[in-house]
Amino acid sequence: MSQVLENNVDVSTAAISIQHLNHYYGQGSLRKQVLFDINLHIDRGEIIILTGPSGSGKTTLLTLMGCLRSVQDGSLNILGQELRHASKAEMTLSRRNIGYIFQAHNLLNFLTAYQNVEMALELQDMTAAEANTRIQTVLSAVGLEHRMNYYPSDLSGGQKQRVAIARALVSQPQIILADEPTAALDKKSGRDVVEIMEKLAKEQGCTILLVTHDNRILDLADLIIYMEDGCLVDRADVAAIVR
Amino acid sequence: MSQKKKPLFLSWLQLRKERARLLVAIAGISFADVLMFLQMGFRGALFSSAVEFHNSLNGEIVMLSNRSRSLISLDRFTERRLYQVTGITGVESVTPIYLNSMQWRNPENKEIWDIYVIGINPEYQVLNIPGVEANREKLRQPDTALFNLGSRSEFGAIAQRFQAGEKITTEINERNIQIAGLFKLSPTFGINAYLVTSDVNFLRMAPSRQSGLIDVGVIKLKPDANVQTVLTEMRSRLPNDVKAMTREDYAKAEVAFWNASTPVGYTFDLGVVIAFIVGAVIVYQILYSDVTDHLPEYATLKAMGFRDRYLLIVVFQESLILAALGFLPGTAIALSIYRITNLATMLPMTMDLGRIVFVFILTVLMSSFSAAMAVRKLQTADPADIF
């Protein structure tokens, strides 16, 4: 099971392992600490929901775990790779193991739904037939088998977000990081989207970390982490705070 | 059986999605290409027309006054210098040519225009121009001349009327002359039309010209003679009031005169540079706004683990696709403008493969340069900002 760490734990089996992580924005006298001594251990195959008020540092933590920012202080280990002191090229390579789902769908507007999903396979070596099967399967799984050749501008918000999920899942990443994936969606499609993520993740055995304010989907999580003012609140209190 | 998945042709897909922008880019590059082709075409036409006379001379070596610079900047020398070299081993024959601008009266509207008159000995084949070759013996008749097919319309529709069988007489330097045949030489930037006549007729038309003071001497060598050897021997024998050179050097000197001693060469070169800059600015504008519009998408790709290099290649590919797509219509338009210009001005506007390749290379350079400027914007695509 996952746990908020107090001290060293075996990291080899962990999807994400964080110890004494601090992070700052700005320089000199404007320097402001946004993350305080974060310790976290997430096992493979779990669904974690990270929640908390705006400005509490959730997104900063997410971008650090996603290798989109450099680690300044402390240790951050993703899938056995230490990101402290990682070079730019190493960070770029690490990103390939992670599927991202963004608040805004961030699809490439000049590509069709099919091509957007195909983009995620550009970085992998595979046959045309296998790629085609995977793309068709994942787009069918999100219920878009009849919209494959539509451009994003011709899709609804929920459909676009489902394409984004298909794109994140098609390369079968070991970790999926999602930032408010349901924010732009109504209640029904929001829940649908998360259920699709959960189903596909379970099939593929990947770890999902969701940042959300959306109380309607909290029950899908294996673990809920609450964050406030740059600190993780102790796990024992989380249920009380959230529910 | 298992074929590798083909990579997505991202650059083309991106260009294709924005039809209007793509068309503007293609139009801009075509425009720049047309401008470059035209400048080079005019320059080429100027030079090739300027040396048509030189290249037609039937002899390996040319003798000129030391002060001659160009067909439009001549000086005379005595033909004795020409006959002085007949004794040199290897020389087969020498022929004098008289050149002078004269006043031609358009027989249709009586307007007077300057015409460039070439006086040759009709007994020798001095000019390798088909019309002159066929008709030179007719010039033994007094007061006859051959008219230039490529002349501008200011001189009257002489060629058409002659070909229709009409007998054409007009005044040259107030002397009645009959047209006895036609030949073809293109007008140049300095000469609007040519007339070929015999040396005897030439001196009749130009009473101010003295017999024996010639403008160009043509020296034909025996087939087994070595041009350089003869030339060296010639130079050692001749005083320095005349100069001897190969026919090729004579043509080169004419081109060099137009290039360096007139503003013409510079003007056209500058035109090419400006067309290049205009094209580069257009491509830069297009690529820059394209990159700017797609920054969030590029940032997304970076977050997905694509290297910066991948995005650089996309932008450079876009620039090369634009270069190729703009080059094709640009070349087609330039070819039609060449044709129209040739019909309107008689300038020999011809396209050659070397120029096509050169303009294509310039287009690619122009586009790559613009891409190199536009990709600097890519660095601002920060994947950390997209969450």
Interface residues (C-beta under 8 A of the other chain):
Chain A: T59 L62 T63 G66 L68 R69 A89 T92 L93 S94 R95 R96 I98 Y100 F102 Q103 A104 N106 L107 L108 N109 F110 L111 Q115 E118 M119 A120 L121 E122 L123 D125 M126 T127 A128 A129 E130 A131 Y151 D179
Chain B: S2 Q3 K4 K5 K6 P7 L8 L10 L13 Q14 R16 K17 E18 H294 P296 E297 T300 L301 K302 A303 M304 G305 F306 R307 P383 A384 I386 F387
